[in-house]
């Protein structure tokens, strides 16, 4: 880490209730315990991707499970919604504790988390539809690109909305 980057870390890095989330570029020397995941990967962006990947696998497994349990009695969309309802609180806890490492404001953080994820879902749907129907891009590559872009936007949404902390005065 450069001296400039070290100086850019919040002066209150040792106070987890008032500090900004863990520095985004790397784990800073002398900063509060970053936790097991950030000690391992050392970059918040990579930790976000790891937790997001695990949550995606969980969402897939839950969706398949709900499809199996519900069978043909209901629309497959019900299985997706049911999986979302189970996986979103798990994703919230994992992102909050392993990636952004914040404390306090649990309800506010959860509502922001759900809002950012909902906007991400909407963006995925709209951008994919535009890419395929208007841009005439092939659906599978367009899906990968759109989901990647939305994942990047979600990282910043969670950092600046869901788990935002004001610097201490």
N, C-alpha and C positions, 0 to 999 in steps of 0.2 A: 504494500500500500504506500502511496506517496505521502509526503508530509502534508500536502494540500488536502488529500482525502482524509487523513487523520484529523486535520483541523476542522473538517466539515462535519464531523460527527457531533451530534448534539452535546452540549455541555452537561446535560442531565442524563447521559447514557447509563449511569449507574442506578437511576431511579426508574424502575419499570412502570410505574403508574403515570409518570409524566413524560417519559421519553418518547421520541419518535420510534417507530418500529426499527428493527435491526437494520443497519446500513445496507443498502441494496447491492452495492458492488462486491463487498466481501465482509467477512467478520473482522471487526476492528480490534486491535490489541487493546487490552485494558477495559473493554466494554463488558457489560453484564454477560453472564453465561448465555451463549447463544442457543443452547439446547442441543440435543443429540444430532438432529438432522443437519442443522447449519454447521455444526462442528465437522460433520462428515463431508458435506458438499461445498461449504464455505461461501456460497453465493445464494442470495435470497431468490433470485430468478430461477435457479436450478432447483432449489427446494420447492418452489411453487409448482414447477413442472412435475417433480416427483410425486408430490401430494395430489396434484391434478390427475396424473396418470393412474395412480392407485384408485382415486375416486371414480375415474372413468371405468376402470375394470369392475369396481364394486357396482356401479350403475348398470353395467351390462349384465352382470350376474344376477342382480336383483330383478332386472327387466325379464330375463329369461325365466327366473324363478316365478315371478308373478304371472307370466304367460302360461307356465305349466300349471300353476294353482288355479288360475281363473279360466283357463281353457278357451273354448270358443263362445263362452257365455257373454263376454263383453268385448269391446273394441280393444285392439292392441294398445291404443293410446292410453287406456286406463292403466295398463301395466307400466307404461313409461311414467305416468304421473305418480303411481304408487311407488315406483323405484325412486323417483325424485324426492318424494316426501320422506323416504327412509334415508336416502344418501345425503341430502342437503345438511341435516344437523351433524352428521358424521364429518362431512367435508368442512363445515364451519369449525368444528372443534380442532380438526387436524391443521387447517390453515392458521387458525388463531394461535395454537400452541406451538406448532412446529415451524411455521414459515414467518409469520408476522410478530410473534412473541409479544403480544400486548396483554394488558390487564385492565379490569374495570370496564364499564359501559357495555356489558354483555348484550342486553336487549338492543341497544342502538347498533352495536356491531352486527348482531344477527339480522336485524331488519335491513341494514345496508348490504350485508352479504347476499341475502335473498334478492334484493333489488338489483345488485350488480349481476348476479347469475340470471335473473329474469331478462334483463336487458341483453345479456350475452345470448340467451336462447332466441330472443327476438331477432337480434342481429344475425345470428347464424341462419335463421330461416329466411329472412329478407335478402341477405347478401347472396346466399346460395341460389335462391330463386332468380335474382337478377343476373347472377353469373351464368346460370344455365339457360334461362328463357330469353334474356335480353342479349347477353354477351355470347351466347351459343358455345360456351366452354363445355367440355365433357364433364359429366356430373361427378365422377369419382375424384379426379384431380382438383376440381373446383371445391369439392367438399373439404379436402385436405388443406388447401390454401385458405379458404374462408375460416375453417375451424382454428387454424394456426393464428390467423390475424385476430380473431375474436379472443383466443387464449391470451395473446399479448395484451390486448385492450383490457381483458379481465384482470390481469395482474395489476395494471395501473389503477383500475377501478377499485380493486380490493385495497390496494395500498393507500389510495387517496380518498376513498369513501368508506368502505367497510371497516377498515382498521386504522383510520386516520387518528392521530393524536396531535393536539396542539402543543407546541413547545412551551415549557414552563416559563413564566415571566421572571 
